[in-house]
Each structure stands twice: as structure tokens, then as C-alpha cells.
């Protein structure tokens, strides 16, 4: 049985619920998203009580399960590969010239991929990233916690965080706080 408490999400979204704009556009993040925070030359904003920095979130993460679209978006940033942990990319296409030896292509059911990520994490948590994977894992009851950082921008269209879930999901708010100009909230599925 999969221990869902070990599967966590850390993601940014617009106030209208999009994780990417039309055609996967991420320019609206303006250096405030999780990956961009790691790469920012100047110090990132400090979270107020109730918010969680990316560095604090990843302290106990042993592996990441990332969707292929998310992988392609990170590659498209033109930055050095930002992850120092094993990254499993959910894909049916080959990964050509990966920027790190720690990248592995995986496929199968969401249960199989999360089980593989948990095994790879070696007793630590799994960081789940990518809208489609997050929705699949929620529907399968495999997400223990979501940390959502809301960026104060309305995109109007794009890739929604939760649209496409096949069932209703209830959450409890665990904590919330400001993170620079953003608002962050932590949710646990009920």
C-alpha cells in the first residue's frame, strides 16, 4: 500500500487557478515560482509565518515525480538543471540528452509511478509536480499535502490546476501565510 503522506505538492498558480498560461506560458511567474526561486540571483522573498519556502519544502524530499510537460517547460527555461535529487519523468517518449544523470523516464499507472518514486526517495518524501499528475494522484487518493502559492495575476486562460479531476475532493486548510506579494496555503485531503 502506498503511504500517501509521503507524496507532497509544491506549486504556484494564478489567482484564477492556472499553473501555466496559454501554450504553457510561464512568463507570468516573474521569478516567483518554485523553480525560479532556486535560480534567482538576488535573495527570494522570505515567507511569513504560515508559508513555506521552497528550500524548507525540499529538506526532506528524496525524489521528484514530474510530468513530461513540466520537464519540457523546465528545459525550456534555458537554465542549469535546478534539481539535485532523482527526478522521475512520467512520459512515453524518450528523454534525449537529459541535463542530469539523475533523470529517469517512467510510465505506467499513477499508482505504479508513485510507488517507484517512493522507492527512489529511499525513506524521504516525494515531490509531485505537473498538473495532470497531480490530478491523477488526487483522484487515486495518493496526495498527502499540497502547498499552493497564489501569484496575484489573472491569466484568463491556460492550464488549470484542478480542472479535469474526475471526482470532488475535500480539503482542510492546514496553514496559510504571505510570501512576498503572494499568498500561500497548505491543504490536506480529507
C-alpha positions in Angstrom: 0.0 0.0 0.0 1.2 3.5 -0.9 1.9 5.8 2.0 0.2 9.0 0.7 1.6 11.2 3.5 4.9 10.9 1.7 3.6 12.5 -1.5 3.6 16.3 -1.5 2.9 19.0 -4.0 4.5 22.5 -4.1 3.2 24.6 -6.9 2.4 28.1 -8.0 -0.9 29.2 -9.6 -2.6 32.4 -10.7 -5.5 33.7 -8.7 -7.8 32.3 -11.3 -6.3 28.8 -10.8 -3.9 28.4 -13.7 -0.5 26.8 -13.4 0.5 27.9 -16.9 -0.9 30.3 -19.4 -2.0 29.6 -22.9 0.5 27.4 -24.8 2.3 26.6 -21.5 3.4 30.2 -20.9 5.1 30.7 -17.6 6.4 34.3 -18.0 3.8 35.5 -15.5 5.7 33.8 -12.7 8.2 36.7 -12.9 10.8 34.8 -10.9 8.4 33.9 -8.1 7.7 30.3 -8.9 9.3 27.3 -7.2 11.9 26.6 -9.8 12.6 30.3 -10.4 13.1 30.9 -6.7 16.1 28.5 -6.7 17.7 30.3 -9.7 17.1 33.9 -8.6 20.4 35.8 -8.2 19.0 38.1 -5.6 17.6 36.7 -2.4 14.0 35.5 -2.8 11.3 37.0 -0.6 11.1 35.4 2.8 7.9 33.7 3.8 6.0 35.0 6.7 4.7 32.6 9.4 2.3 30.1 7.8 4.2 30.0 4.5 6.9 27.6 3.4 9.9 28.4 1.3 10.9 26.0 -1.5 14.2 25.3 0.4 12.2 24.3 3.5 9.8 22.2 1.5 12.5 20.2 -0.2 14.6 19.5 3.0 13.0 16.0 3.3 12.4 15.3 -0.4 14.2 12.3 -1.7 12.8 12.1 -5.3 10.5 14.0 -7.6 7.9 12.7 -10.0 7.4 15.2 -12.7 5.1 15.3 -15.7 6.6 15.4 -19.2 5.1 18.9 -20.0 6.7 20.2 -16.7 10.0 18.6 -17.6 9.9 20.2 -21.1 9.0 23.6 -19.5 12.0 23.4 -17.1 14.3 22.5 -20.0 12.8 25.4 -22.0 13.9 27.9 -19.2 17.4 27.7 -20.5 18.8 27.4 -17.0 21.1 24.9 -15.3 19.1 21.8 -14.2 17.8 23.0 -10.8 17.1 19.7 -9.1 19.8 17.9 -7.0 17.6 14.8 -6.3 16.5 12.0 -8.6 13.8 13.1 -11.0 11.4 10.6 -12.5 9.7 12.0 -15.6 6.3 10.5 -16.5 6.5 10.0 -20.2 6.0 7.6 -23.0 8.6 9.4 -25.2 12.4 9.0 -24.9 14.2 11.7 -23.0 17.0 12.8 -25.3 20.2 14.4 -23.9 19.0 14.7 -20.3 20.8 17.5 -18.4 21.5 15.2 -15.4 22.2 11.5 -14.8 19.6 11.6 -12.1 16.7 11.9 -14.6 14.7 8.7 -15.3 11.8 8.2 -17.7 8.9 6.2 -16.1 5.5 5.1 -17.3 2.5 3.1 -16.1 -0.4 3.8 -13.8 -0.2 6.7 -11.4 0.0 4.1 -8.6 3.0 2.4 -10.2 4.8 5.7 -10.9 4.3 7.0 -7.3 5.4 3.6 -5.9 8.5 3.8 -8.0 9.1 7.4 -6.8 8.6 6.4 -3.2 11.1 3.6 -3.6 13.6 6.0 -5.2 13.1 8.6 -2.4 14.6 6.0 0.0 12.5 6.8 3.1 12.1 10.5 2.3 9.2 12.4 0.7 8.2 12.5 -3.0 7.7 15.9 -4.6 4.9 15.6 -7.2 4.9 18.2 -9.9 2.7 18.7 -13.0 -1.0 19.4 -13.3 -2.0 16.2 -14.9 0.0 14.0 -12.5 -1.4 16.0 -9.5 -5.0 15.5 -10.7 -4.4 11.7 -11.3 -2.8 11.3 -7.8 -5.6 13.3 -6.2 -8.2 11.1 -7.9 -6.3 8.0 -6.8 -6.1 9.2 -3.1 -2.3 9.4 -3.2 -1.6 13.0 -2.3 -0.8 13.8 1.4 -0.4 17.5 1.2 -0.5 20.4 -1.3 1.4 23.7 -0.8 -0.1 26.2 -3.3 1.4 29.6 -3.8 -1.0 32.0 -5.4 0.6 34.7 -7.6 -1.5 37.9 -7.8 -2.2 37.7 -11.5 -5.3 36.8 -13.6 -4.4 34.8 -16.7 -8.0 34.3 -18.0 -7.0 31.1 -19.8 -4.4 28.4 -19.7 -3.7 25.1 -17.9 -5.8 24.9 -14.7 -4.5 23.2 -11.6 -7.6 21.1 -10.7 -9.8 21.1 -13.8 -10.1 17.5 -15.1 -10.2 15.8 -11.7 -12.7 13.0 -12.1 -14.3 13.5 -8.7 -15.0 16.0 -5.9 -12.1 16.5 -3.4 -12.5 17.9 0.1 -9.5 19.5 1.8 -8.7 21.1 5.1 -6.6 24.3 5.3 -3.6 23.5 7.5 -1.9 26.8 7.3 -1.6 30.0 5.2 0.7 33.0 5.0 2.1 35.7 2.8 5.2 35.0 0.7 6.3 38.4 -0.6 3.4 39.6 -2.7 2.0 36.1 -2.9 -0.4 34.2 -0.7 0.4 30.6 0.1 -1.8 27.9 1.6 -1.3 24.3 2.7 -4.0 21.8 2.1 -4.5 18.2 3.2 -7.1 16.0 1.5 -9.8 14.8 3.9 
